[in-house]
Each structure stands twice: as structure tokens, then as C-alpha cells.
Amino acid sequence: MDNSIQILSEKVSLIASNKTWIDGLAIEQLEGTAELPNMVKVVGMPDLHPGKGYPIGAAYLSREIIYPALIGSDIGCGMGFWQTDISIAKLSIDKLTRQIGNIDQPDTRHKYNLGTIGGGNHFAELQKVSKIFNEQLFEHYQLDAKKLFLLVHSGSRGLGHAILQNQISRFGYQGLADESPEAHEYLVKHDNAVAFAMLNRQVIAERLLNNLNSHGRELLNVCHNFLQKVTLDHNDYWLHRKGASSALDELVIVPGSRGDYSYLVKPIQNEALLLSLAHGAGRKWRRADCKSKLDTRYTIAELKRTKLGSRVICEDSRLIFEEAPQAYKSIDSVIESMQQANIVTVIAQLTPILNYKTQGGH
């Protein structure tokens, strides 16, 4: 089951089946990152796609040097997942759309927009279970297929951005010796941003569930942009994840685009693949290309409906095009690649019901 693991060089591996679309530029960036000083190994996930200098959807292992630029500006970005008490029986999407309200304004006017989703590919989504693949694990985690689930994808908002901008203004994109005062200073800020991002997802969920007159049980709250110290083969390393979930987490949700499925999985740890998983579907199109590819084929109203019958709340015309399902890879090809690499056990497939991005208020 490991035919999706491609060894590109001594330092570079890629998880991708023959059905997985991978941009050649992303592989070039992955190979370039492997040449950074003290970089030991890099592994691209099946959602790998080009980023600003470094690819997104990858894990990077270094020795004695940390690279803040690899983590990027949205430190702590990740996924939170809640079992709600909203019954799917007699479900009205019209009613949910009215009830969900507007959470674009920050909670208690916090400086860094606590409790807000943000732009880009961030979202909150109500979902229902469409298929159970592992009944034993589904029951073990006391999941209820008769109730909706809430998925929140967001990060550290302005805080992470401020940390990276300060870092670049002082040191550029170079790495920092891990025992240096500058590295320690960054790591403290990094950990604060991770904590903020996790809290942000919890506050978003609380605000949305309150609007929906519902309650939720947190099933997971995990990051995919963060730095972690790990010990492999009795040696200490720094593991950077940029758009890669941790296989050390008990449960991980891997979302598709707003018009595709999400999958709840249990990670299987593999040190050779840097204890990491894909974090989502991964982009196919650059943001700048989306509007020209779509606006002659679809109206904005049409883009607020998906082929799976779900609705989209997005009062930002730019984002409605940039985040269209067509701009993303098929999530099924990503999941299949990870199954072939034997790094996940798939528990359940979830279908989107209502995707919230912005009401356009902030």
C-alpha cells in the first residue's frame, strides 16, 4: 500500500498517487527548500502546491537551525471540529442561513480579531456524515451521525502576521541558530500565536453555535502551520509544518473545497514521512487566475451553491471566485494517496451543508 510514496532524492520525498495533481513549480520549491543550511529532509504531502518561495503542504526537518519563514504568517492555523446537537432530521438550510448571523466583528474588540475567521481559505462549515468507513472508531469517539458537525478553519489572524513581519524586517528569510537568543524569542512568540489560534477556533465555534441556539462537543483542535521539536533516532530535530497536519494528533479532519467532502481520519505515525499528513485538498489554480477562469461561466449566485447541494455565505466577490471548488484538487485523490502510503485510517466522510466565510461586515 505504499505505491504513493515517491523518493525524489536523498532528502526529498513526495506522497502522491498517480491520480494526484501536483504542480511542477511546487516540486521545484520543495527541492529548493531541501538545500537550505542544516535541512535534513523534506516531505511533500498530496495537497502540495506552490507558495511564496516555499511550497504549502509539506513538512521540513532541520538540525540546530529554525526557519520562521517556513511556518509563514499564519502561525497556528489549523482545524477545529465539533459535534453539535443540531438534528439533521427536518433540516432547513434556509433557517440555518438566517440563524448563523455575522461574526465578522471581533469578540470584545480584541486587537487581533479574536473570534473571527479571516480571509483566504479560512471558513466555518456545518457538515453531515455521509459515509462511515470505520464503525468501531466512529463509536469509540461517541460520534452521532444524526447530528450536524461544525468544522472551523482559522488561525492566529493579525498576531501571526505581525510576528513574521517583525522577523523578516530584522533577519530576512534566513534561519536562526536554535540556541540563540533570537530563536528563543521567536519560539516564545510562536507558542503564543499557536495558543491564540487554538483559542480563536474555539471562540468562533462558540459564537456560531450561540447564534444557532446550539451546543457542541470539541472533538479536535489541531494546527497545520507550526514548529515542533522532535526526537528521531535518538537525535533532536526541528520539524516545520507548513500546511501539514501532525500524525501525533489523535484525530485529524482533512477538508476538501467548499464544494467537496471532508474526511475524519485517525493518523498512523510514520517517522520516514515526518509524522505528517495532508491538511486539505490543496490548490490547483493561483488566486489571481480564478476570476478570469470562472466569471464567464458562473454568476456569483451560482457559486453560492455547490454540486453537493450546500450553500455558501460569502459577501466578498473576490473570495467567492478565489475559493471556488474548481480552484482545488479533488479531496478523494488526496485521501487515496494517504491510504496508499498507510498514514491514515479513514473514519468517516462528511458532506458540507452550509459554508460561512464572511457577511462582508469587516
Secondary structure, 3 states (H helix, E strand, C coil): CCCCEEECCCCEEEECCCCCCCCHHHHHHHHHHCCCCCEEEEEEEEEEECCCCCCEEEEEEECCEECHHHHCCCCCCEEEEEEEEEECCCCCHHHHHHHCCCCCCCHHHCCCCCCCCCCCCCEEEEEEEEEECCHHHHHHCCCCCCEEEEEEEECCHHHHHHHHHHHHHHHCCCCEECCCHHHHHHHHHHHHHHHHHHHHHHHHHHHHHHHCCCCEEEEEEEECEEEEEEEECCEEEEEEEECEEECCCCCEEEECCCCCCEEEEEECCCHHHCCEEECCCCECCCHHHHHHHHCCCCCHHHHCECCCCCEEEECCHHHHHHCCHHHECCHHHHHHHHHHCCCEEEEEEEEEEEEEEECCCC
